Amino acid sequence: MKKEKTDVKIEKAKLACADRDCPFHGKLKTRGKTFEGTVIKKFKRRVVIEFERNVYIRKYERYAKSKTKIHARLPECMAEQIQVGDYIKVKECKPLSKIIHFVVIKKIKSAEEEK
């Protein structure tokens, strides 16, 4: 956990934005679960990420692959950096809307690096 707090402090010093729902420059606090996934859609203030996970099926005593989609808030200071196809990290925050309960923390890989 201490690593994530230091990551936020490092990011805070890089850019400044006027976004109140920014975990680095605004008052939005993060807590709970952290996920990493690929950006499949990008909107003005949010992104949709998708990642695979293994789900245990008790009846068959086996694991099955399942895809999960999460909508996350995209802070203004990171909007230009993140594109469709990038691999990013999101963290849970308070509910910002009906579907947005996560916020983008950092970009891990760009779409160009994966190719």
DRENDRENDO-388974 format. One line per 10 residues: their letters; for each residue y, x, z of N, C-alpha, C. Coordinates in pm, 1 decimal. Layout:
a> Y X Z Y X Z Y X Z ~ ...
This chain:
mkkektdvki> -120.5 81.5 0.0 0.0 0.0 0.0 126.4 85.4 0.0 ~ 123.7 198.1 64.9 242.7 281.0 70.4 281.9 330.5 -67.6 ~ 184.1 352.0 -155.0 213.4 396.4 -290.4 297.1 293.8 -364.5 ~ 262.5 164.3 -351.3 334.7 59.7 -422.6 479.0 50.0 -375.3 ~ 502.4 69.7 -247.3 638.9 64.3 -195.6 721.8 179.2 -251.4 ~ 663.2 295.9 -262.7 737.2 408.9 -318.4 762.0 388.9 -467.0 ~ 667.5 326.2 -539.3 687.9 296.0 -680.8 809.6 206.5 -699.2 ~ 823.8 109.1 -611.6 936.8 16.5 -620.1 1067.3 90.4 -595.5 ~ 1069.0 184.5 -500.0 1190.8 261.1 -471.8 1228.9 350.7 -588.3 ~ 1128.8 410.7 -653.1 1155.8 496.7 -768.5 1214.3 414.5 -882.0
ekaklacadr> 1154.6 297.8 -908.8 1202.9 211.2 -1015.6 1344.1 160.3 -985.2 ~ 1374.8 139.6 -858.0 1504.1 86.4 -817.7 1617.2 179.8 -858.5 ~ 1591.6 307.9 -850.2 1694.5 405.8 -880.5 1719.5 419.5 -1031.2 ~ 1622.4 385.5 -1115.6 1632.8 407.8 -1259.4 1738.6 319.8 -1327.6 ~ 1725.7 189.6 -1315.4 1813.4 96.9 -1386.6 1871.0 -5.4 -1290.0 ~ 1983.2 -63.2 -1327.8 2041.8 -169.3 -1247.1 2052.1 -295.2 -1331.8 ~ 2025.2 -410.1 -1269.9 2039.0 -536.6 -1341.7 2094.9 -641.8 -1246.9 ~ 2143.0 -749.0 -1303.3 2203.4 -856.2 -1224.7 2105.9 -970.7 -1200.9 ~ 1978.1 -947.4 -1224.3 1874.7 -1049.3 -1210.5 1840.5 -1069.2 -1062.9 ~ 1856.6 -1190.9 -1012.2 1826.8 -1215.4 -870.8 1676.6 -1221.1 -843.5
dcpfhgklkt> 1596.6 -1246.3 -948.1 1451.4 -1248.6 -934.2 1389.0 -1117.1 -979.8 ~ 1457.7 -1007.9 -956.0 1406.6 -875.0 -987.6 1356.9 -811.2 -858.0 ~ 1232.8 -759.4 -854.0 1182.8 -699.6 -729.9 1250.6 -567.1 -696.9 ~ 1319.6 -505.8 -793.9 1383.6 -376.8 -772.1 1530.9 -389.3 -736.6 ~ 1603.5 -479.1 -803.9 1748.1 -491.0 -785.6 1791.6 -622.4 -723.1 ~ 1703.9 -721.0 -722.5 1735.8 -851.8 -665.8 1678.3 -867.3 -526.8 ~ 1658.8 -991.6 -486.5 1608.9 -1019.7 -351.9 1466.0 -1072.7 -351.4 ~ 1395.6 -1060.1 -462.7 1259.6 -1109.6 -471.3 1162.9 -1013.1 -402.0 ~ 1086.6 -1066.7 -307.7 989.7 -985.0 -235.1 850.4 -1011.0 -289.5 ~ 771.9 -905.3 -299.4 635.2 -917.5 -349.1 538.2 -909.7 -233.1
rgktfegtvi> 422.5 -976.1 -252.1 319.6 -975.8 -148.3 186.6 -1009.0 -214.8 ~ 79.5 -986.9 -147.6 -49.6 -1036.4 -194.3 -114.8 -957.2 -305.5 ~ -173.6 -1030.1 -400.6 -260.7 -972.3 -502.6 -184.0 -896.6 -611.1 ~ -253.4 -796.3 -667.2 -201.6 -717.4 -777.1 -302.9 -719.5 -890.2 ~ -256.4 -741.1 -1012.9 -344.1 -743.4 -1128.7 -287.6 -654.6 -1238.5 ~ -377.2 -605.6 -1324.0 -337.4 -529.8 -1441.3 -396.2 -598.5 -1564.0 ~ -316.2 -610.5 -1669.1 -365.6 -677.6 -1788.5 -281.5 -647.7 -1910.5 ~ -324.0 -700.4 -2022.8 -257.0 -680.4 -2150.6 -163.8 -797.4 -2179.5 ~ -44.0 -767.5 -2226.7 53.8 -870.9 -2261.4 9.2 -935.9 -2392.2 ~ -12.2 -1067.9 -2388.7 -51.0 -1138.6 -2510.7 62.6 -1222.9 -2567.6
kkfkrrvvie> 159.6 -1259.9 -2482.9 277.6 -1334.1 -2528.2 398.2 -1285.6 -2449.3 ~ 513.0 -1285.7 -2514.2 636.8 -1246.2 -2447.5 743.7 -1349.5 -2476.9 ~ 809.3 -1395.9 -2371.8 918.8 -1490.7 -2383.1 1045.1 -1425.7 -2328.3 ~ 1151.9 -1501.8 -2317.1 1279.5 -1444.7 -2273.8 1271.3 -1387.2 -2132.5 ~ 1216.8 -1462.3 -2038.3 1212.4 -1415.8 -1899.5 1072.4 -1412.2 -1840.2 ~ 970.3 -1424.4 -1924.6 833.8 -1418.4 -1873.1 738.8 -1362.3 -1976.5 ~ 625.2 -1315.9 -1926.3 518.9 -1266.3 -2013.1 388.9 -1333.0 -1970.5 ~ 293.9 -1337.0 -2062.4 161.1 -1387.5 -2031.6 66.8 -1269.2 -2046.7 ~ -7.5 -1239.2 -1938.7 -104.0 -1130.3 -1946.2 -244.8 -1188.2 -1939.2 ~ -339.0 -1112.9 -1994.5 -477.6 -1156.1 -1995.6 -564.2 -1037.5 -1954.1
fernvyirky> -663.8 -1064.4 -1869.3 -757.3 -960.1 -1828.8 -894.5 -1019.6 -1809.1 ~ -996.9 -934.5 -1822.2 -1134.9 -978.4 -1805.4 -1181.0 -950.7 -1663.4 ~ -1270.4 -1036.5 -1616.4 -1331.0 -1015.3 -1485.2 -1474.7 -1065.9 -1490.1 ~ -1557.0 -1018.3 -1399.4 -1695.7 -1061.7 -1392.2 -1710.0 -1170.6 -1286.8 ~ -1770.9 -1281.4 -1324.2 -1791.9 -1394.7 -1233.9 -1941.8 -1410.8 -1212.3 ~ -1982.3 -1418.8 -1087.2 -2123.8 -1433.6 -1054.5 -2164.8 -1580.1 -1068.3 ~ -2272.4 -1606.1 -1143.5 -2325.9 -1741.4 -1159.0 -2453.8 -1749.3 -1076.5 ~ -2448.5 -1825.3 -969.4 -2557.6 -1829.4 -871.9 -2686.9 -1887.0 -929.1 ~ -2673.6 -1986.4 -1013.6 -2791.3 -2051.4 -1071.0 -2877.4 -1953.1 -1150.3 ~ -2812.0 -1868.3 -1229.8 -2884.4 -1774.5 -1314.3 -2895.7 -1634.0 -1253.5
eryaksktki> -2833.9 -1613.2 -1138.8 -2833.9 -1484.5 -1068.3 -2786.7 -1371.6 -1159.4 ~ -2681.5 -1398.5 -1233.8 -2626.2 -1300.2 -1325.2 -2473.5 -1308.9 -1325.0 ~ -2412.4 -1208.1 -1384.8 -2268.2 -1206.9 -1398.7 -2229.8 -1246.5 -1541.6 ~ -2119.4 -1315.7 -1554.0 -2066.4 -1353.1 -1684.9 -1922.1 -1305.0 -1694.0 ~ -1882.4 -1260.2 -1813.2 -1744.7 -1217.7 -1833.7 -1656.4 -1340.4 -1848.3 ~ -1539.2 -1332.7 -1788.3 -1444.3 -1442.9 -1794.3 -1304.7 -1385.3 -1815.5 ~ -1223.4 -1452.2 -1896.4 -1086.5 -1408.6 -1918.7 -992.2 -1494.7 -1836.2 ~ -890.8 -1431.3 -1778.9 -792.1 -1500.1 -1698.3 -653.5 -1474.0 -1755.4 ~ -572.5 -1578.9 -1766.1 -434.6 -1565.5 -1811.0 -341.5 -1588.9 -1693.3 ~ -239.6 -1505.1 -1682.0 -139.9 -1517.1 -1574.9 -1.0 -1510.4 -1637.1
harlpecmae> 85.3 -1600.3 -1594.8 225.6 -1597.8 -1634.8 302.8 -1520.6 -1529.7 ~ 386.9 -1426.8 -1573.4 461.5 -1342.9 -1479.9 607.9 -1334.7 -1520.7 ~ 695.2 -1324.1 -1422.0 839.3 -1311.3 -1444.1 868.2 -1172.7 -1498.5 ~ 950.0 -1164.1 -1601.3 989.3 -1037.3 -1661.2 1133.7 -1007.8 -1622.7 ~ 1158.0 -909.6 -1534.6 1296.0 -876.1 -1495.1 1377.4 -826.6 -1614.6 ~ 1509.2 -850.1 -1609.0 1598.5 -810.7 -1718.0 1594.6 -660.5 -1742.9 ~ 1579.8 -582.1 -1638.0 1582.0 -436.4 -1652.9 1457.9 -382.7 -1724.5 ~ 1351.0 -462.7 -1734.2 1228.2 -418.8 -1799.6 1202.8 -490.0 -1931.8 ~ 1289.9 -580.8 -1970.1 1267.3 -665.0 -2087.5 1254.5 -584.9 -2217.0 ~ 1331.7 -477.7 -2231.6 1327.2 -398.4 -2354.2 1206.6 -305.2 -2357.1
qiqvgdyikv> 1157.9 -264.9 -2241.4 1046.6 -169.5 -2233.4 912.6 -233.6 -2268.4 ~ 892.9 -358.3 -2230.7 762.4 -422.5 -2243.2 753.9 -504.6 -2371.2 ~ 647.3 -479.8 -2447.9 622.5 -549.9 -2573.7 482.2 -609.0 -2572.0 ~ 451.3 -691.8 -2670.0 318.2 -751.3 -2681.7 217.3 -639.2 -2707.9 ~ 106.8 -641.9 -2633.3 3.2 -540.7 -2647.1 7.5 -434.3 -2539.5 ~ 115.2 -426.7 -2461.6 126.6 -327.4 -2354.4 35.1 -363.3 -2238.4 ~ -7.6 -261.3 -2164.4 -90.7 -278.6 -2045.3 1.0 -264.9 -1925.1 ~ 16.9 -374.1 -1845.8 114.5 -375.2 -1736.5 49.9 -412.5 -1604.0 ~ 127.0 -393.7 -1497.0 83.8 -428.6 -1361.7 174.4 -539.5 -1309.2 ~ 114.2 -645.7 -1254.9 190.5 -756.2 -1196.4 150.6 -772.4 -1050.4
keckplskii> 243.6 -824.0 -971.2 217.8 -845.5 -829.8 262.4 -985.1 -790.6 ~ 194.6 -1043.3 -694.4 222.8 -1179.3 -649.6 356.9 -1186.1 -578.5 ~ 426.0 -1298.8 -594.6 552.0 -1324.8 -525.5 557.0 -1473.7 -491.9 ~ 668.2 -1518.9 -439.8 680.7 -1662.4 -412.1 679.5 -1739.6 -543.7 ~ 643.1 -1867.8 -542.7 644.4 -1945.6 -667.0 786.7 -1955.8 -723.6 ~ 805.8 -1908.5 -846.6 936.6 -1912.5 -911.1 952.7 -2036.8 -997.6 ~ 841.0 -2092.9 -1043.6 841.8 -2217.9 -1120.2 702.5 -2278.6 -1110.1 ~ 676.7 -2378.6 -1190.5 547.1 -2446.6 -1185.9 431.3 -2351.2 -1218.9 ~ 451.5 -2259.0 -1311.8 342.3 -2171.5 -1354.1 362.5 -2024.3 -1318.2 ~ 481.5 -1984.5 -1280.0 509.2 -1843.0 -1253.1 500.7 -1813.5 -1103.2
hfvvikkiks> 400.0 -1732.1 -1066.6 380.6 -1691.6 -928.3 366.5 -1540.0 -916.1 ~ 391.3 -1468.6 -1026.0 378.1 -1323.4 -1028.8 501.2 -1262.6 -1092.9 ~ 524.0 -1133.1 -1067.1 636.8 -1060.6 -1125.5 585.4 -926.8 -1178.1 ~ 643.6 -880.2 -1288.9 604.0 -752.8 -1349.0 657.8 -639.4 -1263.3 ~ 568.6 -545.9 -1228.2 606.4 -431.8 -1145.2 628.0 -306.3 -1229.6 ~ 531.3 -274.9 -1318.3 549.1 -156.2 -1400.7 462.9 -162.5 -1526.1 ~ 498.7 -77.4 -1620.6 425.2 -63.7 -1745.9 331.9 56.6 -1731.7 ~ 203.4 35.4 -1759.6 105.4 142.4 -1745.8 85.6 215.5 -1878.6 ~ 56.3 140.3 -1985.0 38.1 197.4 -2118.6 108.7 111.2 -2220.7 ~ 159.5 174.1 -2324.7 217.8 96.6 -2433.8 109.3 64.4 -2535.6
aeeek> 138.3 -27.4 -2622.8 41.9 -70.1 -2724.2 11.0 44.6 -2821.2 ~ 108.3 131.1 -2845.0 89.9 244.2 -2936.3 -5.6 348.0 -2879.0 ~ -4.5 369.0 -2747.6 -91.0 468.1 -2683.4 -236.7 426.2 -2689.9 ~ -264.6 297.2 -2684.1 -401.1 248.5 -2684.4 -467.0 265.3 -2820.4 ~ -390.7 268.7 -2928.3 -447.6 279.8 -3063.9 -491.7 418.0 -3096.7
